[in-house]
Structure formats: C-alpha cells, structure tokens
Amino acid sequence: MSYILHYAPDNASLVVRLALEQLGVPYRCELVDRGTNAQKSEKYKALNPNGLIPTLETDQGVLFETAAILLWLADRHGGLGPSKDEAERGDFLKWLFFVSNTIHPCLRRLFYPEQYIGPDPTHQAALRAHARDALQTHHAKLNTLAASGHAWCAGQVPSALDFYIAGSLRWPAIYPADQKRDWHNIANYPALQDMCLRLEGLPSTHALIKAEGMNATPFTAPETPTPPEGSAI
C-alpha cells in the first residue's frame, strides 16, 4: 500500500517524512491543520487518541509516536539502522529512545511550558530555563556519540536516529519565536554539525524542504518555514 502520513509542517512528522523519503517507499501526506486545532478533532483522535502528530496509516494498522514509527519502518524495510540480529542493535535503540523519551519531552517543555506548569509567566520562565540547560547537556552527549564512529549515528549512511537528532537540533534554533535563542548554537556540537551538513545534501532532505517550505539549510542554519499549507509549530 501507499502509506498515509498525517503531518503538520515543521512538526515531528518531518522526521518520519525524511525516513519515508530515504526508504523510497510510496506514501502520501494528509495535513493536520494546527491552525484549526485539527489534531484535537474527533476525526483525528479516532486515528491517534493522544491528539499528537505524526500518525502513519499502514496496511498493518495505524501507528503513532515518532520513535515507534521509525522503528517499525526500519524493521520492515531495513536501511535506517541495525537489524534485529546485529550486535549494535541495542545501542541504536537506547539512543533512539533517549531522543524520543528524554530530548523530545524537554523540547515540549521549552515550547509549551503552560501545559506543564500553568499560566504564571515566572513559573514558565523557570521551566524554560531548566529545559534549555537540559537540552545543552543532552546535545553534548549526542555530540560525543556522533564522534564515536558508529555506523548508525552520524555515519556515511543516514539512520532514523540521525533524522530524529537533526530535528531536535532544528527546532530550538527557531522556536519559540518570542524567546531568545542565543543559548543554542550548533557550532558547539561539531560532530552533530558535520552530520547535519551531510543530511542537508540528501534527496530526502531536499524533498522535505520543498514540501514544507524550508530554507536550504534546515538543520545547520534553519529559518522559520513558509509552508505551502498548514502552520508550523
């Protein structure tokens, strides 16, 4: 079948789009319009009861949660990381889920502090400061990993982990729009910067740029996108 990716521009769905493009499998996209809060609609929640993006429709059922989708695609099609019988499979999985379970929630606290700590601006500022400090620590760990020579992280063949890391580096460089972002500089993570430079040369990234209205350097020097449909984060 042709997969159906339910997406919004510059959301976590971009990681899944990169994976689908890299695999070269047939898929089409359906916009989840965040401008109208479509992710919370009953129609969308019938697919993804958590009301989050992305969701992927497959011939084996509906998938949600970014890391779960990536892992399912890697196991079904290969080419996005070590297979189940390879020795480094466990290492790949622990870092994939580190990005999913530790870094991604930290980004959400940075972008949407009111969802976690309420309307008080002082409390929100404190939560954002904590998230910024944590992200710098987490990205430094990933930089060490990227420099360590594993084929499945910053190697010559891009992996699902690479795509997820690239997204995690992109978003805090441009969001939230009303906050200072001088704390985040990809040059502080040279191994990750080199990885992102390689990713920007891929046909899969070029397809992402065209589809979601991004600039030519979406990971190393990102700018706010101008998508042809929908609204970004």
N, C-alpha and C positions, 0 to 999 in steps of 0.2 A: 504494500500500500504506500501511498504518499503520506508521510507524517503531517500532522497539523500542529504547528507551534502557535500557541496563544501567547502573544507578546505585547509589550509596550516599549517604545523607543528608550534606549539607554537604561533599561532595567536589567535584572539578572537574566532575562531571556536572551540578551546578546551573547552570553556565554554558550547557551545551547545553540543559537544560530551559528556561531563560529564552529562548533563541533559538527553540526549537520553539514555545513559547507565543506569542512575539511574532509568529512567522510564521502562527500559526493553522493549522498542518498537523496531521493526525491522527497520534497516537503513543500508545504505552503504555509503562509502565515495568516493568522486572523488577529486583528487588532483588539486589544483590551483597552478601551479608551479611559485612561485615568482622569481625563478632564471631566467626565461624567460619572466617575467612581464606578465604572463598569465591573471592576474586579470584585465589588461587593454585591453585585446583582445576583438575583436568584438563578438566572440562567448560567452565569459563570460559576457560581458556587455549586451548581449541580455537577460540574466537572472537577472543581477544586474547592472543597468545602472550607478551606482555610482562607480563601479570597486573596491569594497571593499569586504573583507572576514569577516564573512561567508555568505553563501546563503544556504537556505534549500528548496528543492523541496518537495511539499506535494500534496495530492490529492485535495486540495482546492486552489492550486496556489503556486507561488514562493514567499518565504519570505526572507527579508534581514533586517539588523540592529539587533544586538545581543539581546537587551532587548525585541524587538518585537517578535523575535523567541521564547525566553524564556517564555514570557507571553502567547503566542499562545499555546505553548506546555503545560504550566501549566493549562490553561483553558480547553484544550481538554482532557488531560489525568489526571489532578489532581496530587497531591503529591509533587509539587515544591513550594508551598506557599499557603496562604489563598485563598479560593474560593471567588467568586464574592459576595456571601451573608454573608461572615464572617466580623465581626466588624473590624478586624485589616487589612483588605484588603487595605485600603487607606494608612496606614502606610507602609505596604510592598511595595506598588507601588512607593511611593515617594522616598524611599531609593534605590529601584531598578533603578529608573531613575536618581537618584543622581549619582550612579556609571556610568550609561550609558552616561549621558549628561554633567557631571562635571569631574569625575575622568578619564574616558576613553579619552576624548579630551586632558586632561592635560598630559596623557601618550604619546599621539601622538606628542604633542609639545616637550616633552622630547626626543623622538626618532627621530623625523623628523623636527627639527627646520627650516631647509632650506625651507620647504614647506610653512611656515608661515611668515618668516622674511627675506628670501633671502640668498645670498651666503656669506655675510660678517661674518667671524668667531666670531668677537666681539659681533655682534648682536645675533648670535646663542647662544653663551655662556650666554648672559644675559637672553635670553628666557628660556634656560635650567635651569638656577639658579632660575628663577621665578617658573618654573614648579616643581622643587624639593621642594621649600618652600611650594607651594600649596599642593602637594601630602602629605607631612608630616602633614599638618593641616587637610586634608581630611581623612587620615587614622586614625588620632587621634579621629575624630568624629565617624568613624565606629567602633573603639575600644570601645568607650563609648556605642554605640548601641549594640554591641555584648555582652557587660557585663550586659545589662539591663534586660535579662531574657525573651525576646520574642522568641516564638517557631519558628518563620520564619527567625530568624537571629542567627546563632551560636547555634541553638537548637539541640536536640537529633536526629531529622530527617533533613537531609540536604535540603536546599532550593535552588532555582535558584539564589537568592541573594548571598548565601554562595559561590556558584561556581564562580560567577562573581567577588566577592571580592577576592577570592583566586587567580584568575588570575591577578587582579590588584596589588596584593602583590608580585606575582612571577616575573612579567616582569621587574620591575625596579631593581630587585636584580641581574639580569644578562645582561641587555641591558641598553644603548648601550655598545658594547664590548670595545670601546676605551675611555670610561669615568669612572671616579672614582665613586664608589657606596657605599662608607662608610657612606653616609648620610642616607641610607635606611637599617634599621635593624628591622626585625620582632619582636625581643625581646622587642622593645619599645612599642609593642601593644599586651600585654599578652592575652587578651581575643580573639583577632584575631589569635594569635599563637596557642592557645588551639583549636580553631575551625579548623585551618588548619591541626593540628595533627590528629584530628578526620577524616577529609576528606581524609587524606593520607591512612587511613585504609580501605576505601571503595572499593568494587569491581569495581565501576565505575572509580575510580582513577587508580587502577591497570590496567584497560583496556586502559586508556589514556597513562600511562607510556609505556606500550608495543607498542601501535600503533604509538606513536610519539617519541620514543627513549629517554625518560626522565629518570632521576635518581630516586631513590626510595623515595626521599623526595622533590617532585617537588614544594611544597609551603613553607615549613619551611626552607629548605636549598637547593634551586634549583641550578642546574648546566646547562650549555649550552647543549641542547639536540643533539643527533646524530640520526636524524630521518631516517627510512628506505627508505623514498622517499621524494623528495622536499627539500626546505630550510626554515629555521625558519625566524623570524623577522629580 
